[in-house]
Amino acid sequence: MFYTYILYSSLLNKYYIGSCQNIEQRLQDHLNSRSKFTKKAKDWEIKYFETFPTRSEACQRELQIKKMKSRKYIENLITTKG
């Protein structure tokens, strides 16, 4: 199983979009400064994720979300995920 996820840092008031195979391990990587963008804060939390059967599909979805370049779009995804 592969994931596309959105993290949020209240300290930075920023979102981060990524994809991975192990979402819990990837969150730990972000929290432990193993990612250049996310090492600026230690309060990242998973706000949203989608699952996919292949890495390719997860990466495509990650790029689709990033191409929107819209905080409003991201926040809408998070609030309507239920």
Secondary structure, 3 states (H helix, E strand, C coil): CEEEEEEEECCCCEEEEEEECCHHHHHHHHHCCCCCCHHHCCCCEEEEEEEECCHHHHHHHHHHHHHHCCHHHHHHHHHCCC
